[in-house]
Amino acid sequence: MNSFLSLLDSIPEDSIAVTVYLVGSVIILWAWYLIARRLPKPLGGMTWLIGFAILLTPTVSEGNNASIAPAFFGLLFGILTKEKALIWSNASLILFVVGLGLVIGALWSKYMANKARFAANKNSSPL
C-alpha cells in the first residue's frame, strides 16, 4: 500500500484531477446512454448530447493558475458571483457544443436514412 501511495505522490495533482473527472464523465454518459436509448429516438439523443455538452465543454479558467476547466463550473461560478460576462461566455460555449452536436446528429440521421433506403432499393431490384 505504501508503494502505491508513493506512486500517487509522484503524479501531479492536476493530472489526477483531470483523469478522475474524465473517467467520471465517461461513466455518467455511459449510464445516461443506457437510459436514453429507451427514450424516443430524437429525445434520447438530444438529452445525451446536452449532458455531454454540460459535462465536457472546455473553457479556460481565470486567475494566476489558469488552465482548462469545464465550462459548466465557470457558468456556476459566474452565477454565484453574479458576473454576467462569465455567465454568457460559458453558456455560449455550452450552447455552441449543443448546436454543433445537433447539426452533426441531423446530418448523421439523414446519412443513415439514405443508406438504409439505398440498401432497400438494392435488395429489391429484380437483377
N, C-alpha and C positions, 0 to 999 in steps of 0.2 A: 504494500500500500504506500509505503514511503517513497519508493521509486516512481510510482505513478504520480504522486503529488509533486515530486521534484520535477518530473517531466512537465506538468502543468505550469509550474513556476517559470520554466524556461520559455513558454509560449507567451507572446504579448497579449495583454488583456483585450485589446481591440479585436484581435483575430478570433479569440474565443467568443466574444460577444456577437460578432458578425456571424460566425458559424452557427451558434445556438439560435440566433434569430432566423437565419435562412432555413435551417433544418425544421424549426418550429413552424415557419410559414409553409413549408412543403407539406408537413403533416396536417396542418389546418386545411390547406387547399385540397389535399387528397381526401380528407374526411368530408369536406363540403362537396367534392365531386361525387362521392358515394350517395349523398343526399340529393344533389342537384340532378343526377341522371334519372331520378324518379319523378322529377317535375316535368311539366310540358317542355318540349324541346327548346323553344327560344327563351323561355323564362329561366330554365336551369342554366343555360349557357351564359345568360346575362348576369345572373346572380354570382356565378363563379368568376366572371370577368370583373365584376365590381369588387368582389373580395380580393382578387389578385391585385387590382389597382390600389386598393386601400392598403394592403399589406406590403407590396413590393415596389411602389413608385419611389424612386430615389430622389433626393434633393441634397443640397449642401447645407450643413448646419452653420450657424453663425458663431462668431466669437474667436478667441485666440486659438483654440484647438479645433478648428473647423474640419469636418470630414463628412463623408457620405452618411446620410441618415434617411430613414423612411419619411416620406412627405407627410404621412399621417401624424407622426409625432410633432412635426413642425406645425401642422394645422392645429393640433390640440394645444400646443404651446402658444400659438397665436391667439386662439380663442381665450385661453386662460389669462394672457397678458393684455388682451384687447388691442393687439397690433393688427390693424386692418391690412397693411401691406403683406405681412407674413401670412395672414389667413388667405388672402387672394392668390398669392404666389403658389402656395402649397395646394390649395383647392384647384387652381388652374392646371397644375401638373397632374393631379389625380384625374381630373376630367379629361385631359388630353389623352392619358393612357386608356381611359374608358372609351373615348371616341375612336381612337386608333384601333382598339380591340373590336369594337362594333363594326367598323369598316372591314377589317380583316375577316371577321366572322361572317359578314354578309357575302363577301367575295368567295370565301370558302364554301358556304352553303350553296351559292349559285354554281360553283365549280362541281360540287358533288352531285347536284341535281342534273346538270348537263352530262356528267359522266354516267350516271345511272340511266338517263334517257338514251344515251348513245349505246350503252351495253344492251338495253332492252331492244332497241332497233336492230342491232347487230345479231342478236339471238333469234329474232322473229323473221329474218329475211329468208325467202324460200331457197336461196342458193346454198 
